[in-house]
């Protein structure tokens, strides 16, 4: 078997190092208000999701949007890590790097609203609030029909 040339051996070692580093790439992002912390892998797959105490104050739709936005930010960070790891192996300005960057979808990262003390800015004003339940007044104590009725067999 032929010995590897020094250049080939160096490329091989860089590739092995990159392969090992890629196994451990993950990115974590936290929403500005601290309600959501998300960790994703290089593919953008969710690895960990944590809710801060602020999450309890947010409407579900707002919390869901915060999860998605924060995950998108984490995925963009993971993509940056991926290209930084691969650049020494395939060349920073190489056709292979251009191809790799084309394969990584650029996530749409919407601007995150500034945190607010009251959280009111997060309410979607396009939706009408849910109707309040109608409460019937309690019957008077002498209302036997209410307490007896057909269910208790007191007709």
Secondary structure, 3 states (H helix, E strand, C coil): CCCCCHHHHHHHHHHHHHHHHHHCCEEEEECCCCCEEEEEECCCCEEEEEECHHHHHCCHHHHHHHHHHHHHHHHHHHHHHHHHHHHHHHCCCCHHHHHHHHHCCCCCCCCCCCCCCCCHHHCCCCCCCCCCCCCCCCCCCCCHHHHCCCCCCCC
